[in-house]
Amino acid sequence: MGVLDELEAIKDPRAQAVVALTLDGYSHDEIRELVDVTTVRAVEGLLYRWRTKAKQNRKGDSDDQ
């Protein structure tokens, strides 16, 4: 699965933006301002939940083979 496929799989537009901006090299504080979330911790939480879900999806894909 490529990067664009990963981004398209994210249903939450805010999380999608956070992941895309992270991949583009923006800092968590810059992302906080651009996406209009309250804290850097909220940005970190969005990324954590995305990573956790992506890992689970990849594990599920490998179990199917």
PQR file of N, CA, C, O and H, with PARSE charges and radii, in Angstrom:
ATOM      1  N   MET A   1       0.862  -1.182   0.000 -0.4000 1.5000
ATOM      2  CA  MET A   1       0.000   0.000   0.000 -0.0000 2.0000
ATOM      3  C   MET A   1       0.896   1.229   0.000  0.5500 1.7000
ATOM      4  O   MET A   1       1.800   1.337   0.829 -0.5500 1.4000
ATOM      5  N   GLY A   2       0.655   2.151  -0.917 -0.4000 1.5000
ATOM      6  CA  GLY A   2       1.453   3.358  -1.021 -0.0000 2.0000
ATOM      7  C   GLY A   2       0.970   4.460  -0.098  0.5500 1.7000
ATOM      8  O   GLY A   2      -0.060   4.335   0.563 -0.5500 1.4000
ATOM      9  H   GLY A   2      -0.079   2.063  -1.590  0.4000 1.0000
ATOM     10  N   VAL A   3       1.723   5.525  -0.067 -0.4000 1.5000
ATOM     11  CA  VAL A   3       1.406   6.651   0.815 -0.0000 2.0000
ATOM     12  C   VAL A   3       0.042   7.247   0.479  0.5500 1.7000
ATOM     13  O   VAL A   3      -0.749   7.530   1.378 -0.5500 1.4000
ATOM     14  H   VAL A   3       2.561   5.626  -0.605  0.4000 1.0000
ATOM     15  N   LEU A   4      -0.235   7.437  -0.798 -0.4000 1.5000
ATOM     16  CA  LEU A   4      -1.532   8.014  -1.175 -0.0000 2.0000
ATOM     17  C   LEU A   4      -2.683   7.089  -0.789  0.5500 1.7000
ATOM     18  O   LEU A   4      -3.746   7.548  -0.371 -0.5500 1.4000
ATOM     19  H   LEU A   4       0.408   7.207  -1.528  0.4000 1.0000
ATOM     20  N   ASP A   5      -2.461   5.787  -0.933 -0.4000 1.5000
ATOM     21  CA  ASP A   5      -3.490   4.832  -0.511 -0.0000 2.0000
ATOM     22  C   ASP A   5      -3.724   4.927   0.989  0.5500 1.7000
ATOM     23  O   ASP A   5      -4.863   4.891   1.455 -0.5500 1.4000
ATOM     24  H   ASP A   5      -1.597   5.414  -1.272  0.4000 1.0000
ATOM     25  N   GLU A   6      -2.632   5.047   1.742 -0.4000 1.5000
ATOM     26  CA  GLU A   6      -2.739   5.196   3.206 -0.0000 2.0000
ATOM     27  C   GLU A   6      -3.545   6.453   3.552  0.5500 1.7000
ATOM     28  O   GLU A   6      -4.424   6.416   4.413 -0.5500 1.4000
ATOM     29  H   GLU A   6      -1.706   5.076   1.364  0.4000 1.0000
ATOM     30  N   LEU A   7      -3.237   7.560   2.876 -0.4000 1.5000
ATOM     31  CA  LEU A   7      -3.951   8.812   3.156 -0.0000 2.0000
ATOM     32  C   LEU A   7      -5.430   8.708   2.794  0.5500 1.7000
ATOM     33  O   LEU A   7      -6.290   9.185   3.534 -0.5500 1.4000
ATOM     34  H   LEU A   7      -2.523   7.589   2.177  0.4000 1.0000
ATOM     35  N   GLU A   8      -5.722   8.085   1.656 -0.4000 1.5000
ATOM     36  CA  GLU A   8      -7.110   7.944   1.230 -0.0000 2.0000
ATOM     37  C   GLU A   8      -7.909   7.047   2.180  0.5500 1.7000
ATOM     38  O   GLU A   8      -9.125   7.189   2.300 -0.5500 1.4000
ATOM     39  H   GLU A   8      -5.024   7.697   1.055  0.4000 1.0000
ATOM     40  N   ALA A   9      -7.220   6.126   2.851 -0.4000 1.5000
ATOM     41  CA  ALA A   9      -7.887   5.211   3.776 -0.0000 2.0000
ATOM     42  C   ALA A   9      -8.307   5.894   5.071  0.5500 1.7000
ATOM     43  O   ALA A   9      -9.130   5.355   5.811 -0.5500 1.4000
ATOM     44  H   ALA A   9      -6.232   6.010   2.754  0.4000 1.0000
ATOM     45  N   ILE A  10      -7.757   7.071   5.356 -0.4000 1.5000
ATOM     46  CA  ILE A  10      -8.093   7.798   6.585 -0.0000 2.0000
ATOM     47  C   ILE A  10      -9.435   8.498   6.376  0.5500 1.7000
ATOM     48  O   ILE A  10      -9.572   9.338   5.487 -0.5500 1.4000
ATOM     49  H   ILE A  10      -7.088   7.509   4.755  0.4000 1.0000
ATOM     50  N   LYS A  11     -10.402   8.153   7.185 -0.4000 1.5000
ATOM     51  CA  LYS A  11     -11.765   8.694   7.018 -0.0000 2.0000
ATOM     52  C   LYS A  11     -11.925  10.102   7.597  0.5500 1.7000
ATOM     53  O   LYS A  11     -12.666  10.918   7.050 -0.5500 1.4000
ATOM     54  H   LYS A  11     -10.291   7.470   7.907  0.4000 1.0000
ATOM     55  N   ASP A  12     -11.239  10.381   8.687 -0.4000 1.5000
ATOM     56  CA  ASP A  12     -11.355  11.679   9.357 -0.0000 2.0000
ATOM     57  C   ASP A  12     -10.513  12.716   8.614  0.5500 1.7000
ATOM     58  O   ASP A  12      -9.292  12.573   8.545 -0.5500 1.4000
ATOM     59  H   ASP A  12     -10.636   9.718   9.131  0.4000 1.0000
ATOM     60  N   PRO A  13     -11.138  13.760   8.057 -0.5600 1.5000
ATOM     61  CA  PRO A  13     -10.381  14.761   7.292  0.2800 2.0000
ATOM     62  C   PRO A  13      -9.293  15.460   8.114  0.5500 1.7000
ATOM     63  O   PRO A  13      -8.233  15.795   7.586 -0.5500 1.4000
ATOM     64  N   ARG A  14      -9.552  15.675   9.381 -0.4000 1.5000
ATOM     65  CA  ARG A  14      -8.545  16.325  10.232 -0.0000 2.0000
ATOM     66  C   ARG A  14      -7.331  15.418  10.405  0.5500 1.7000
ATOM     67  O   ARG A  14      -6.192  15.872  10.292 -0.5500 1.4000
ATOM     68  H   ARG A  14     -10.413  15.402   9.810  0.4000 1.0000
ATOM     69  N   ALA A  15      -7.572  14.146  10.677 -0.4000 1.5000
ATOM     70  CA  ALA A  15      -6.474  13.191  10.814 -0.0000 2.0000
ATOM     71  C   ALA A  15      -5.717  13.054   9.501  0.5500 1.7000
ATOM     72  O   ALA A  15      -4.490  12.951   9.497 -0.5500 1.4000
ATOM     73  H   ALA A  15      -8.497  13.777  10.769  0.4000 1.0000
ATOM     74  N   GLN A  16      -6.433  13.053   8.403 -0.4000 1.5000
ATOM     75  CA  GLN A  16      -5.804  12.973   7.089 -0.0000 2.0000
ATOM     76  C   GLN A  16      -4.873  14.161   6.868  0.5500 1.7000
ATOM     77  O   GLN A  16      -3.760  13.991   6.370 -0.5500 1.4000
ATOM     78  H   GLN A  16      -7.430  13.137   8.407  0.4000 1.0000
ATOM     79  N   ALA A  17      -5.316  15.349   7.229 -0.4000 1.5000
ATOM     80  CA  ALA A  17      -4.497  16.547   7.089 -0.0000 2.0000
ATOM     81  C   ALA A  17      -3.269  16.483   7.991  0.5500 1.7000
ATOM     82  O   ALA A  17      -2.169  16.846   7.575 -0.5500 1.4000
ATOM     83  H   ALA A  17      -6.220  15.487   7.633  0.4000 1.0000
ATOM     84  N   VAL A  18      -3.457  16.021   9.221 -0.4000 1.5000
ATOM     85  CA  VAL A  18      -2.341  15.924  10.170 -0.0000 2.0000
ATOM     86  C   VAL A  18      -1.278  14.965   9.643  0.5500 1.7000
ATOM     87  O   VAL A  18      -0.087  15.273   9.693 -0.5500 1.4000
ATOM     88  H   VAL A  18      -4.350  15.726   9.559  0.4000 1.0000
ATOM     89  N   VAL A  19      -1.693  13.822   9.147 -0.4000 1.5000
ATOM     90  CA  VAL A  19      -0.739  12.846   8.618 -0.0000 2.0000
ATOM     91  C   VAL A  19      -0.019  13.418   7.406  0.5500 1.7000
ATOM     92  O   VAL A  19       1.202  13.302   7.304 -0.5500 1.4000
ATOM     93  H   VAL A  19      -2.661  13.572   9.106  0.4000 1.0000
ATOM     94  N   ALA A  20      -0.757  14.036   6.484 -0.4000 1.5000
ATOM     95  CA  ALA A  20      -0.147  14.609   5.285 -0.0000 2.0000
ATOM     96  C   ALA A  20       0.864  15.697   5.642  0.5500 1.7000
ATOM     97  O   ALA A  20       1.955  15.740   5.073 -0.5500 1.4000
ATOM     98  H   ALA A  20      -1.749  14.131   6.567  0.4000 1.0000
ATOM     99  N   LEU A  21       0.513  16.563   6.566 -0.4000 1.5000
ATOM    100  CA  LEU A  21       1.426  17.634   6.973 -0.0000 2.0000
ATOM    101  C   LEU A  21       2.658  17.077   7.678  0.5500 1.7000
ATOM    102  O   LEU A  21       3.761  17.601   7.517 -0.5500 1.4000
ATOM    103  H   LEU A  21      -0.374  16.528   7.028  0.4000 1.0000
ATOM    104  N   THR A  22       2.469  16.021   8.453 -0.4000 1.5000
ATOM    105  CA  THR A  22       3.606  15.369   9.103 -0.0000 2.0000
ATOM    106  C   THR A  22       4.560  14.812   8.058  0.5500 1.7000
ATOM    107  O   THR A  22       5.776  14.979   8.164 -0.5500 1.4000
ATOM    108  H   THR A  22       1.574  15.596   8.583  0.4000 1.0000
ATOM    109  N   LEU A  23       4.009  14.153   7.057 -0.4000 1.5000
ATOM    110  CA  LEU A  23       4.831  13.598   5.979 -0.0000 2.0000
ATOM    111  C   LEU A  23       5.552  14.694   5.205  0.5500 1.7000
ATOM    112  O   LEU A  23       6.636  14.466   4.669 -0.5500 1.4000
ATOM    113  H   LEU A  23       3.022  14.016   6.972  0.4000 1.0000
ATOM    114  N   ASP A  24       4.956  15.875   5.144 -0.4000 1.5000
ATOM    115  CA  ASP A  24       5.580  17.010   4.455 -0.0000 2.0000
ATOM    116  C   ASP A  24       6.622  17.713   5.311  0.5500 1.7000
ATOM    117  O   ASP A  24       7.272  18.651   4.849 -0.5500 1.4000
ATOM    118  H   ASP A  24       4.075  16.059   5.580  0.4000 1.0000
ATOM    119  N   GLY A  25       6.789  17.269   6.561 -0.4000 1.5000
ATOM    120  CA  GLY A  25       7.848  17.802   7.401 -0.0000 2.0000
ATOM    121  C   GLY A  25       7.464  18.941   8.332  0.5500 1.7000
ATOM    122  O   GLY A  25       8.338  19.573   8.926 -0.5500 1.4000
ATOM    123  H   GLY A  25       6.261  16.508   6.936  0.4000 1.0000
ATOM    124  N   TYR A  26       6.177  19.211   8.466 -0.4000 1.5000
ATOM    125  CA  TYR A  26       5.743  20.259   9.389 -0.0000 2.0000
ATOM    126  C   TYR A  26       5.904  19.784  10.828  0.5500 1.7000
ATOM    127  O   TYR A  26       5.758  18.596  11.118 -0.5500 1.4000
ATOM    128  H   TYR A  26       5.468  18.698   7.983  0.4000 1.0000
ATOM    129  N   SER A  27       6.205  20.715  11.724 -0.4000 1.5000
ATOM    130  CA  SER A  27       6.304  20.375  13.147 -0.0000 2.0000
ATOM    131  C   SER A  27       4.897  20.225  13.724  0.5500 1.7000
ATOM    132  O   SER A  27       3.920  20.683  13.131 -0.5500 1.4000
ATOM    133  H   SER A  27       6.323  21.680  11.488  0.4000 1.0000
ATOM    134  N   HIS A  28       4.809  19.585  14.875 -0.4000 1.5000
ATOM    135  CA  HIS A  28       3.505  19.409  15.520 -0.0000 2.0000
ATOM    136  C   HIS A  28       2.875  20.760  15.855  0.5500 1.7000
ATOM    137  O   HIS A  28       1.657  20.915  15.767 -0.5500 1.4000
ATOM    138  H   HIS A  28       5.602  19.213  15.357  0.4000 1.0000
ATOM    139  N   ASP A  29       3.690  21.726  16.235 -0.4000 1.5000
ATOM    140  CA  ASP A  29       3.149  23.047  16.557 -0.0000 2.0000
ATOM    141  C   ASP A  29       2.616  23.737  15.302  0.5500 1.7000
ATOM    142  O   ASP A  29       1.568  24.381  15.345 -0.5500 1.4000
ATOM    143  H   ASP A  29       4.679  21.600  16.307  0.4000 1.0000
ATOM    144  N   GLU A  30       3.328  23.608  14.193 -0.4000 1.5000
ATOM    145  CA  GLU A  30       2.837  24.191  12.933 -0.0000 2.0000
ATOM    146  C   GLU A  30       1.531  23.518  12.510  0.5500 1.7000
ATOM    147  O   GLU A  30       0.598  24.184  12.061 -0.5500 1.4000
ATOM    148  H   GLU A  30       4.180  23.085  14.157  0.4000 1.0000
ATOM    149  N   ILE A  31       1.474  22.209  12.655 -0.4000 1.5000
ATOM    150  CA  ILE A  31       0.257  21.472  12.301 -0.0000 2.0000
ATOM    151  C   ILE A  31      -0.899  21.907  13.191  0.5500 1.7000
ATOM    152  O   ILE A  31      -2.025  22.072  12.721 -0.5500 1.4000
ATOM    153  H   ILE A  31       2.232  21.668  13.020  0.4000 1.0000
ATOM    154  N   ARG A  32      -0.620  22.091  14.476 -0.4000 1.5000
ATOM    155  CA  ARG A  32      -1.661  22.539  15.418 -0.0000 2.0000
ATOM    156  C   ARG A  32      -2.300  23.832  14.927  0.5500 1.7000
ATOM    157  O   ARG A  32      -3.521  23.982  14.969 -0.5500 1.4000
ATOM    158  H   ARG A  32       0.294  21.956  14.858  0.4000 1.0000
ATOM    159  N   GLU A  33      -1.479  24.755  14.467 -0.4000 1.5000
ATOM    160  CA  GLU A  33      -2.006  26.029  13.972 -0.0000 2.0000
ATOM    161  C   GLU A  33      -2.766  25.861  12.657  0.5500 1.7000
ATOM    162  O   GLU A  33      -3.845  26.428  12.486 -0.5500 1.4000
ATOM    163  H   GLU A  33      -0.487  24.632  14.433  0.4000 1.0000
ATOM    164  N   LEU A  34      -2.208  25.088  11.736 -0.4000 1.5000
ATOM    165  CA  LEU A  34      -2.812  24.936  10.412 -0.0000 2.0000
ATOM    166  C   LEU A  34      -4.145  24.187  10.451  0.5500 1.7000
ATOM    167  O   LEU A  34      -5.072  24.512   9.708 -0.5500 1.4000
ATOM    168  H   LEU A  34      -1.332  24.627  11.875  0.4000 1.0000
ATOM    169  N   VAL A  35      -4.230  23.188  11.317 -0.4000 1.5000
ATOM    170  CA  VAL A  35      -5.426  22.348  11.368 -0.0000 2.0000
ATOM    171  C   VAL A  35      -6.406  22.862  12.423  0.5500 1.7000
ATOM    172  O   VAL A  35      -7.536  22.383  12.524 -0.5500 1.4000
ATOM    173  H   VAL A  35      -3.478  22.924  11.920  0.4000 1.0000
ATOM    174  N   ASP A  36      -5.961  23.831  13.195 -0.4000 1.5000
ATOM    175  CA  ASP A  36      -6.792  24.462  14.221 -0.0000 2.0000
ATOM    176  C   ASP A  36      -7.238  23.475  15.299  0.5500 1.7000
ATOM    177  O   ASP A  36      -8.423  23.366  15.616 -0.5500 1.4000
ATOM    178  H   ASP A  36      -5.043  24.220  13.113  0.4000 1.0000
ATOM    179  N   VAL A  37      -6.250  22.755  15.856 -0.4000 1.5000
ATOM    180  CA  VAL A  37      -6.517  21.936  17.041 -0.0000 2.0000
ATOM    181  C   VAL A  37      -5.976  22.689  18.248  0.5500 1.7000
ATOM    182  O   VAL A  37      -5.147  23.588  18.112 -0.5500 1.4000
ATOM    183  H   VAL A  37      -5.288  22.844  15.598  0.4000 1.0000
ATOM    184  N   THR A  38      -6.445  22.319  19.409 -0.4000 1.5000
ATOM    185  CA  THR A  38      -6.154  23.131  20.593 -0.0000 2.0000
ATOM    186  C   THR A  38      -4.734  22.995  21.107  0.5500 1.7000
ATOM    187  O   THR A  38      -4.147  23.974  21.568 -0.5500 1.4000
ATOM    188  H   THR A  38      -7.119  21.588  19.519  0.4000 1.0000
ATOM    189  N   THR A  39      -4.163  21.780  21.033 -0.4000 1.5000
ATOM    190  CA  THR A  39      -2.841  21.573  21.612 -0.0000 2.0000
ATOM    191  C   THR A  39      -1.982  20.680  20.719  0.5500 1.7000
ATOM    192  O   THR A  39      -2.488  19.964  19.854 -0.5500 1.4000
ATOM    193  H   THR A  39      -4.640  20.985  20.658  0.4000 1.0000
ATOM    194  N   VAL A  40      -0.673  20.740  20.949 -0.4000 1.5000
ATOM    195  CA  VAL A  40       0.251  19.834  20.269 -0.0000 2.0000
ATOM    196  C   VAL A  40      -0.077  18.403  20.673  0.5500 1.7000
ATOM    197  O   VAL A  40       0.052  17.480  19.869 -0.5500 1.4000
ATOM    198  H   VAL A  40      -0.261  21.321  21.651  0.4000 1.0000
ATOM    199  N   ARG A  41      -0.494  18.226  21.898 -0.4000 1.5000
ATOM    200  CA  ARG A  41      -0.855  16.891  22.399 -0.0000 2.0000
ATOM    201  C   ARG A  41      -2.004  16.293  21.582  0.5500 1.7000
ATOM    202  O   ARG A  41      -2.037  15.083  21.359 -0.5500 1.4000
ATOM    203  H   ARG A  41      -0.598  18.976  22.551  0.4000 1.0000
ATOM    204  N   ALA A  42      -2.934  17.120  21.140 -0.4000 1.5000
ATOM    205  CA  ALA A  42      -4.040  16.645  20.309 -0.0000 2.0000
ATOM    206  C   ALA A  42      -3.520  16.155  18.955  0.5500 1.7000
ATOM    207  O   ALA A  42      -4.014  15.162  18.421 -0.5500 1.4000
ATOM    208  H   ALA A  42      -2.907  18.103  21.322  0.4000 1.0000
ATOM    209  N   VAL A  43      -2.531  16.848  18.408 -0.4000 1.5000
ATOM    210  CA  VAL A  43      -1.901  16.424  17.159 -0.0000 2.0000
ATOM    211  C   VAL A  43      -1.240  15.065  17.371  0.5500 1.7000
ATOM    212  O   VAL A  43      -1.401  14.155  16.557 -0.5500 1.4000
ATOM    213  H   VAL A  43      -2.130  17.654  18.842  0.4000 1.0000
ATOM    214  N   GLU A  44      -0.502  14.935  18.459 -0.4000 1.5000
ATOM    215  CA  GLU A  44       0.171  13.675  18.774 -0.0000 2.0000
ATOM    216  C   GLU A  44      -0.845  12.540  18.936  0.5500 1.7000
ATOM    217  O   GLU A  44      -0.596  11.413  18.508 -0.5500 1.4000
ATOM    218  H   GLU A  44      -0.371  15.674  19.120  0.4000 1.0000
ATOM    219  N   GLY A  45      -1.973  12.837  19.548 -0.4000 1.5000
ATOM    220  CA  GLY A  45      -3.020  11.836  19.733 -0.0000 2.0000
ATOM    221  C   GLY A  45      -3.594  11.356  18.411  0.5500 1.7000
ATOM    222  O   GLY A  45      -3.819  10.160  18.226 -0.5500 1.4000
ATOM    223  H   GLY A  45      -2.175  13.752  19.896  0.4000 1.0000
ATOM    224  N   LEU A  46      -3.831  12.282  17.493 -0.4000 1.5000
ATOM    225  CA  LEU A  46      -4.332  11.915  16.167 -0.0000 2.0000
ATOM    226  C   LEU A  46      -3.334  11.009  15.446  0.5500 1.7000
ATOM    227  O   LEU A  46      -3.714  10.007  14.840 -0.5500 1.4000
ATOM    228  H   LEU A  46      -3.649  13.254  17.643  0.4000 1.0000
ATOM    229  N   LEU A  47      -2.064  11.374  15.522 -0.4000 1.5000
ATOM    230  CA  LEU A  47      -1.032  10.562  14.881 -0.0000 2.0000
ATOM    231  C   LEU A  47      -0.920   9.182  15.526  0.5500 1.7000
ATOM    232  O   LEU A  47      -0.767   8.179  14.828 -0.5500 1.4000
ATOM    233  H   LEU A  47      -1.756  12.188  16.015  0.4000 1.0000
ATOM    234  N   TYR A  48      -0.994   9.131  16.844 -0.4000 1.5000
ATOM    235  CA  TYR A  48      -0.913   7.860  17.559 -0.0000 2.0000
ATOM    236  C   TYR A  48      -2.056   6.933  17.139  0.5500 1.7000
ATOM    237  O   TYR A  48      -1.833   5.760  16.842 -0.5500 1.4000
ATOM    238  H   TYR A  48      -1.118   9.946  17.411  0.4000 1.0000
ATOM    239  N   ARG A  49      -3.276   7.466  17.117 -0.4000 1.5000
ATOM    240  CA  ARG A  49      -4.422   6.643  16.745 -0.0000 2.0000
ATOM    241  C   ARG A  49      -4.307   6.160  15.301  0.5500 1.7000
ATOM    242  O   ARG A  49      -4.659   5.020  14.999 -0.5500 1.4000
ATOM    243  H   ARG A  49      -3.457   8.420  17.359  0.4000 1.0000
ATOM    244  N   TRP A  50      -3.816   7.022  14.410 -0.4000 1.5000
ATOM    245  CA  TRP A  50      -3.635   6.619  13.020 -0.0000 2.0000
ATOM    246  C   TRP A  50      -2.584   5.513  12.901  0.5500 1.7000
ATOM    247  O   TRP A  50      -2.799   4.518  12.208 -0.5500 1.4000
ATOM    248  H   TRP A  50      -3.530   7.949  14.656  0.4000 1.0000
ATOM    249  N   ARG A  51      -1.444   5.693  13.582 -0.4000 1.5000
ATOM    250  CA  ARG A  51      -0.387   4.674  13.519 -0.0000 2.0000
ATOM    251  C   ARG A  51      -0.878   3.330  14.058  0.5500 1.7000
ATOM    252  O   ARG A  51      -0.605   2.280  13.475 -0.5500 1.4000
ATOM    253  H   ARG A  51      -1.270   6.501  14.145  0.4000 1.0000
ATOM    254  N   THR A  52      -1.601   3.374  15.168 -0.4000 1.5000
ATOM    255  CA  THR A  52      -2.114   2.154  15.777 -0.0000 2.0000
ATOM    256  C   THR A  52      -3.063   1.439  14.819  0.5500 1.7000
ATOM    257  O   THR A  52      -2.972   0.225  14.638 -0.5500 1.4000
ATOM    258  H   THR A  52      -1.823   4.227  15.641  0.4000 1.0000
ATOM    259  N   LYS A  53      -3.963   2.187  14.214 -0.4000 1.5000
ATOM    260  CA  LYS A  53      -4.928   1.598  13.281 -0.0000 2.0000
ATOM    261  C   LYS A  53      -4.220   1.069  12.036  0.5500 1.7000
ATOM    262  O   LYS A  53      -4.570  -0.002  11.540 -0.5500 1.4000
ATOM    263  H   LYS A  53      -4.037   3.173  14.362  0.4000 1.0000
ATOM    264  N   ALA A  54      -3.235   1.800  11.526 -0.4000 1.5000
ATOM    265  CA  ALA A  54      -2.492   1.366  10.342 -0.0000 2.0000
ATOM    266  C   ALA A  54      -1.732   0.074  10.625  0.5500 1.7000
ATOM    267  O   ALA A  54      -1.682  -0.817   9.777 -0.5500 1.4000
ATOM    268  H   ALA A  54      -2.951   2.670  11.930  0.4000 1.0000
ATOM    269  N   LYS A  55      -1.139  -0.030  11.815 -0.4000 1.5000
ATOM    270  CA  LYS A  55      -0.424  -1.260  12.186 -0.0000 2.0000
ATOM    271  C   LYS A  55      -1.385  -2.435  12.264  0.5500 1.7000
ATOM    272  O   LYS A  55      -1.067  -3.532  11.805 -0.5500 1.4000
ATOM    273  H   LYS A  55      -1.180   0.694  12.504  0.4000 1.0000
ATOM    274  N   GLN A  56      -2.557  -2.210  12.843 -0.4000 1.5000
ATOM    275  CA  GLN A  56      -3.547  -3.278  12.946 -0.0000 2.0000
ATOM    276  C   GLN A  56      -4.003  -3.721  11.558  0.5500 1.7000
ATOM    277  O   GLN A  56      -4.172  -4.915  11.309 -0.5500 1.4000
ATOM    278  H   GLN A  56      -2.815  -1.319  13.216  0.4000 1.0000
ATOM    279  N   ASN A  57      -4.200  -2.764  10.657 -0.4000 1.5000
ATOM    280  CA  ASN A  57      -4.622  -3.087   9.298 -0.0000 2.0000
ATOM    281  C   ASN A  57      -3.549  -3.883   8.559  0.5500 1.7000
ATOM    282  O   ASN A  57      -3.859  -4.847   7.858 -0.5500 1.4000
ATOM    283  H   ASN A  57      -4.062  -1.794  10.859  0.4000 1.0000
ATOM    284  N   ARG A  58      -2.286  -3.479   8.718 -0.4000 1.5000
ATOM    285  CA  ARG A  58      -1.196  -4.203   8.066 -0.0000 2.0000
ATOM    286  C   ARG A  58      -1.061  -5.620   8.627  0.5500 1.7000
ATOM    287  O   ARG A  58      -0.795  -6.565   7.885 -0.5500 1.4000
ATOM    288  H   ARG A  58      -2.035  -2.697   9.288  0.4000 1.0000
ATOM    289  N   LYS A  59      -1.246  -5.759   9.936 -0.4000 1.5000
ATOM    290  CA  LYS A  59      -1.176  -7.080  10.562 -0.0000 2.0000
ATOM    291  C   LYS A  59      -2.315  -7.957  10.031  0.5500 1.7000
ATOM    292  O   LYS A  59      -2.115  -9.137   9.744 -0.5500 1.4000
ATOM    293  H   LYS A  59      -1.462  -4.991  10.539  0.4000 1.0000
ATOM    294  N   GLY A  60      -3.485  -7.384   9.908 -0.4000 1.5000
ATOM    295  CA  GLY A  60      -4.634  -8.118   9.374 -0.0000 2.0000
ATOM    296  C   GLY A  60      -4.411  -8.536   7.927  0.5500 1.7000
ATOM    297  O   GLY A  60      -4.817  -9.627   7.528 -0.5500 1.4000
ATOM    298  H   GLY A  60      -3.648  -6.425  10.142  0.4000 1.0000
ATOM    299  N   ASP A  61      -3.772  -7.680   7.139 -0.4000 1.5000
ATOM    300  CA  ASP A  61      -3.483  -8.011   5.746 -0.0000 2.0000
ATOM    301  C   ASP A  61      -2.501  -9.159   5.654  0.5500 1.7000
ATOM    302  O   ASP A  61      -2.647 -10.024   4.791 -0.5500 1.4000
ATOM    303  H   ASP A  61      -3.442  -6.793   7.462  0.4000 1.0000
ATOM    304  N   SER A  62      -1.493  -9.189   6.530 -0.4000 1.5000
ATOM    305  CA  SER A  62      -0.493 -10.255   6.485 -0.0000 2.0000
ATOM    306  C   SER A  62      -1.084 -11.581   6.982  0.5500 1.7000
ATOM    307  O   SER A  62      -0.626 -12.650   6.580 -0.5500 1.4000
ATOM    308  H   SER A  62      -1.374  -8.487   7.232  0.4000 1.0000
ATOM    309  N   ASP A  63      -2.088 -11.517   7.845 -0.4000 1.5000
ATOM    310  CA  ASP A  63      -2.736 -12.736   8.339 -0.0000 2.0000
ATOM    311  C   ASP A  63      -3.578 -13.394   7.246  0.5500 1.7000
ATOM    312  O   ASP A  63      -3.793 -14.606   7.263 -0.5500 1.4000
ATOM    313  H   ASP A  63      -2.460 -10.648   8.172  0.4000 1.0000
ATOM    314  N   ASP A  64      -4.053 -12.579   6.292 -0.4000 1.5000
ATOM    315  CA  ASP A  64      -4.901 -13.083   5.220 -0.0000 2.0000
ATOM    316  C   ASP A  64      -4.124 -13.887   4.190  0.5500 1.7000
ATOM    317  O   ASP A  64      -4.713 -14.660   3.435 -0.5500 1.4000
ATOM    318  H   ASP A  64      -3.878 -11.595   6.279  0.4000 1.0000
ATOM    319  N   GLN A  65      -2.812 -13.712   4.151 -0.4000 1.5000
ATOM    320  CA  GLN A  65      -2.015 -14.356   3.101 -0.0000 2.0000
ATOM    321  C   GLN A  65      -1.630 -15.752   3.447  0.5500 1.7000
ATOM    322  O   GLN A  65      -0.958 -16.420   2.662 -0.5500 1.4000
ATOM    323  H   GLN A  65      -2.334 -13.083   4.764  0.4000 1.0000
TER
END
